Structure formats: structure tokens, C-alpha cells
Amino acid sequence: MESRWSEGGSSTSSIIIEKSMIKYMSDEKETKISALVVDDDAIIRKIHKTMLERLFNMEAETVKDGKEAVDLHLSGANFDIIFMDKEMPIMDGHEATKHLRAMGVKSMIVGITTRGDDKDKEEFLAAGSNHCFEKPLDRAKVQQVLQEHENFSI
Amino acid sequence: MDGIVQLQRQLVDYTASLFHEGFLDDQFNQLQQLQDESNPDFVVEVVTLFFEDAERLLNELSKALGQPSIDFKKVDAHVHQLKGSSSSIGAQRVHRVCFAFRNSCEEQNVEGCLKNLQQVKHEYSLVKSKLETLFGMEQQILAAGGSISRCGWLDATSIFLRRQTLLQLKGTLILVNFFQIGEMSPGQHVICRQDPKAS
């Protein structure tokens, strides 16, 4: 049986929400990957947390700057992946990354910058991050990180 | 029932016009895709944060540029923030003016900065009122008992797979936001309806 599709229509009642692609994208493993989003921008925190949870089935927490991220680890918290903004007040991203590495934190750290040039990237990688991406973080970038994460031992 | 369909069509057309006129870009679409029944207000919440942030920054910018001796570093920092938050929600035209604004800052061009401030205020108020209209239309549909859906991020394969699913939904209006299809422009919306005569 073949059905025809036409544009427009009249006797219809509702629009359907289809999320199959998103489901397809998400990680169905039983143990969720834990993520920490470090960003001073409340909009970014909300978007990134929601994206990691909805599209990748992660468990995401957020903090406002590098120092809060370091403090959280000092109090015993641990995450599989840390998404770290570059420019933040109090303690910025590459500095926090250095601190975390010096503390022996072995999480995967993903630096996020607003600048296209290589300076931020080099700083981040030199500080011990595994990746560095330009904002905005999107599905493809997270996927790239996750592919590596599968082989990543903590 | 027909009233709802008409509202839904208006919403589709209006949304498409916001993309075509460059007010919004793909990032807004990405936000819409993160919204579902379990977080139905996500987009409104994010956009509200943007409004608050933008208004605070525009005030700061007016103040900073009203000083007899202008601290360009401070102005640039504010513009940088506005650039970031406008790109986070996909407010493309605001984002573009921010680029020019940062150049004026770098050149320490007072006149340029003042002109850019007016432009960015103008673009901000436009996109704000457009988004409010959009949310108003969505509310109207929900209040009338209709629902809203978006399924962006479709490629050829997923459209094929999706069609199999959609074929089971006889006589249902489907709003598809074809996004990553080469021959269609971003944000283009298509309403497909299964022809009742076909089944």
C-alpha cells in the first residue's frame, strides 16, 4: 500500500511530537555518564545541561566558575566528563583545568572557548584538557567526545 | 478543530518567516528540539534568561558609552557577553551587530560604538517582540487544545524512517521542520498531511 502525502489539510486535530531521532542519539547504557558544566553564563549552563541530559542521557551538574569546580572536587565529587568554559570570573577555565590535574583528577576535560584562534586551544591543552571546542557546544561535538570516552579509562 | 489547524499553520508560517528574515538561526532550532512534554517551557525559560541578560547589558552599555571618558575595555566586555548570549539562543541579527560593535570598540571609535548601540537595541527589541508573538501563538494553540511539535535535524535516512512511522498516523497533521536537507533552506517548515483518500 502506498500513501500519498499532500501539503496542507483540513480535518486534522493535533500535531505529533516525534523524538525518535533523539532517542536514537541517546546513550541507553544503564549507568549514566556524569558530566559537570562549568560556565559563568546562566543561559549556557541551562542549555548545555539540558542537551547533555536529553540527547545523551547524561547526569549533568553545573557550577559558575573554575573555583567552584575545584571546590566541588575537593569535597569529593567526581565526574566522567567536565565541560569547561574558558573565560570566567574568579578562576578561568585553563587555570581550573591545571588545578584539577594537579589534584589528580582524571576526568575527561573538554575546554570550550569563544575564540576561533588557536591561543585558547593551546592554553587549554597545555593545562591538561583532552579536547577544546569553539562555542556553541553541539550534538556533533559531544558525540566526538563520547566516542573517545568509550575507550577512555578513568 | 479547523480553528486550531489554522492557528498551527499561522505558527508554522510565522516561525519560517523568522528564519527567512534572519532573526533566528539554527541554534534556536536546536533549543526547540530540546523541549518536550517533560520540559514544556524550556525555550521560554532560556529566552527569558536572554531577555534579562540582554536588557542588563544594554543598560550597562548605555551607561558606559555616556561617560565623558569611555572605558572601551568595559564596553567590549559587555558586547562580548551579549554576543555570547545572543548566539546561545540563535538571535542571529543581534549577534551580527555585536561583531561590528566589537570592531568599533577595538578602534576606539566612539561614533561607531554609539551607532552600533542603537542598532543592537533596535535588533534586540525586534527579536524580543517577534519571540513574544511566537510564544503567544503557541499559547493560543495550547489553550485551544492543540499541540505543537517540531522535529528538526532530519536527514534523508531519517525522513525515510520517519515516513514509515508517519504513515501509521492517518489523517494527522504533521509539522516537520526540515533542517539539514541540502535543497531546503534552514528553518523551512512543511506541513504534510496524509491524504485520507489514499488509505
Interface residues (C-beta under 8 A of the other chain):
Chain A: M1 E2 S3 R4 W5 S6 E7 G8 G9 S10 S11 T12 S13 S14 I15 I16 I17 E18 K19 S20 M21 I22 D41 A42 I43 I44 K46 I47 T50 M51 R54 L55 T114 K135 P136 D138 R139
Chain B: M1 D2 I4 V5 Q8 Q27 Q30 L31 Q33 L34 D36 E37 N39 F42 E45 V46 L49 F50 D53 H80 Q81 K83 G84 S85 S87 S88 I89 G146 S147 I148 S149 C151 W153 L154 S158 L161 R162 T165 L167 L169 G171 T172 L173 I174 L175 V190 I191 C192 R193 Q194 D195 P196 K197 A198 S199
